[in-house]
Amino acid sequence: MPLFHELLGLMGIGLLCAAAGYESFAAVAVLVFEVRRRLRVPARRDRPPVTMLKPLCGAEPGLYENLRSFCLQDYPRYQIVFGVQEATDPALAVVRRLRLEFPALPMDIVVNGLQHGSNRKISSLINMLPCAEHDILMISDSDARVDPDYLSSMVSPLEDPAVGLVTCIYRGMPAPGVWSRLGAMYVNDWYMPSVLVAWLFGHREYASGLTLCLRRETLMATGGLHRLSNHLADDYELGALVRGTGLKIALSSRVPRTGHAEPDFEHLVAHETRWMRTIRVLRPKSFRFLFLSFGLPLAAIGFWFSAELQSVATERAMLLGAAIVARFLPFIVSRLRSRELSFTDLWLLPVRDLLLCWVWWRASRTSVVTWRGNEFAVDAQGIMRTLS
């Protein structure tokens, strides 16, 4: 066998090992977290009061159901502060409806268009914070939908004085349409398993802006929200600031749901390019090797490269099979966990992995991201600058 073909074959075996190894770790991480999730810890009776901060922007699909789920918490005392930047924002109609439906629940509305930086979500939070009555703060996105025990599960880890921030993974719930289904699969079948692989190996830097819980004194110790006002990855930056104070980030066992509505391919790619670009900013060295987590394409390339190594034909077939089976396990677990997700998306899994490759390559070649209809340039520190 020519030396070139032998080296190519060995490279193929290496890629097959990488694909099978990574996907196996992902499957184990998902299963371990699922077992942990089912171990419910009884809530304490003397739970501290909480203020939820909910920045809003527009009446997105499912907004009423999402916000209503936060009004149904099995928690003794909490306040919700809603924030918008314009008095004409249609989200206000949903909030007023909820105030009529839940008159006993303290709800405040802040309408303030003052900008404190390029990150509009953080600007809204800065404007809302003075209305927060309690010292436990919950920051949550408008597209999150939660179960009644969500608030208790997020506050409980703060009983440990060494914990400064509590976050969670989440599950994407697609709107009708293939693009929305692919968008939800990005979260359910690639990103969240990737987060859990890191968690399995002791990595504790993950922080999701979908929902964050911390003490007011911890937020002040980090320098406050103003330090996040120009950051693309404000959640990750907040986590880094909390760790800088010597406190830990805890991962809640609860899994909120978030809607995914992608009208077409262009919107899907724009969203995922922003997310991939965020990963590139946060982990520039790791980003280069992110292709190792694209299981099916990596395994297919490895199998093709090693085609002429007949001496290991059985081993390469076994590695390919292991990679495929392990890749499907997180998909199966997420569908068993939620009846809202469909097994009919199985045929989209190879498409999803190929699209990941395309978005990863695209994100590596641009520093421009689109966020809520606005374009921003992002520098190496994750600072956003609005493009004119």
Secondary structure, DSSP 8 states (H G I E B T S, - for coil): --HHHHHHHHHHHHHHHHHHHHHHHHHHHHHHHHHHHH------SS---EEEEEE--S--TTHHHHHHHHHT---SSEEEEEEES-TT-THHHHHHHHHHH-TTS-EEEEE----SSS-HHHHHHHHHGGG--SSEEEEE-TTEE--TTHHHHHHGGGGSTTEEEEE---EEEE-SSHHHHHHHHHIIIIIHHHHHHHHHTT------TTEEEEEHHHHHHTT-GGGGTTBSSHHHHHHHHHHHTT-EEEE-S---EEEE---SHHHHHHHHHHHHHHHHHH-HHHHHTGGGG-HHHHHHHHHHHTTT-GGGHHHHHHHHHHHHHHHHHHHHHHHHH-TTS-GGGGGGHHHHHHHHHHHHHHHTT--EEEETTEEEEE-TT-BEEE--
